[in-house]
Amino acid sequence: MKALVTGATGFLGSYLARALMQRGDAVRILARNAERAAPLQAAGADVRLGDLGEPASIRGVAEGMETVFHLARSATAASSQAFDRMDVAGTAQLLSEAKQAGVRRFVYVGTLAGYSLAQQPDGAILDEHCEFDATGRLGNYVRAKVLAESAVLAANNPGGLETVIVRLGLVCGVGAGVFPAHVCQPFARDRVILFGDGGVPLPLVYVDNAVDALLLAGSVPGVGGQTFNVVEDDVLTQNEYVALLQRSANGAPRVLRLPAIAYYTLGLVSEIAATLRQKEPTTNRYRIKTRLARVGWDCTKARHVLKWRPRVPLREGLTTVFRDYARARMKGG
């Protein structure tokens, strides 16, 4: 395979680029920063410097490629203008480049965050047929991802450019933070706040298994125009996640437990502060309700159509991640 990877200097993108090279595939990466791209270039990747927010800089980037894996996105705290320029218009430009270059398959990493989780009852099971949230209260990141997904699906052309969307769960692995907001909030060294009773099920996927899903989406025939949710069947709650972390890191971190109402109060304060600054809030009560939703995920489609199976057991992978965290913590004093 000759593959272009955007977002390759990020956490998941770097794993994907290295997995492709280890298979013997020819890999080109689009990067904004030569220094950050240097390790992948040293490993054998062809580096093209460019910015999805600047169309002229990516012209010809897909020439000679068979598959495009599009992982690049704006920082979560970016402005709405930045998301429109890079995530929405940038994705449309990359699709155009892929069409002109005769690319066979375009794989886009979508998001589970767009689903209307806050409106689901406890125990609801979601699959690819569930509607995306239409309230507009999930923020710029989700809005831009939903628009980009629409463009990707609209570009699907059987016999031409085939487009596929993979909506990954919370990807965990060495190199990612061990305190995702869905689990807890760090507030001091070796201390975190866990809001609520800790029983929220987490939509996790280990990084090696996420990469496998992307590789399958790029190679399995007949899946153009389709979307796949990818979450591990082994579901951990917040409590189980933190307990596994503590067993692997000699009891760290210490957990301060606060009621869920305290979390919603934090969201209200963020909303008020954002209104005063005339900016988007860092969070809000609706997003917090979404984060605390007790729902499950049906990934039957990924298993049956892509033949995706988790290669690394989730708890085994997390133990590796947490032990790496513990070693780094010891070195840090």
Secondary structure, DSSP 8 states (H G I E B T S, - for coil): -EEEEESTTSHHHHHHHHHHHHTT-EEEEEES-HHHHHHHHHTT-EEEE--TTSGGGGTTTTTT-SEEEE-----TT--HHHIIIIIIHHHHHHHHHHHHHT-SEEEEE--STTB-GGGS-TT-EE-TTS-B--SS-SHHHHHHHHHHHHHHHHT--TTS-EEEEEEE-EEE-TTS-S--TTT-EEEETTEEEEESSS--EE-EEEHHHHHHHHHHHTTSTT-TTEEEEE--SS-EEHHHHHHHHHHHTTT-SEEEEE-HHHHHHHHHHHHHHHHHHTS--S--HHHHHHHT---EE--HHHHHHS----SS-HHHHHHHHHHHHHHHHHHT-
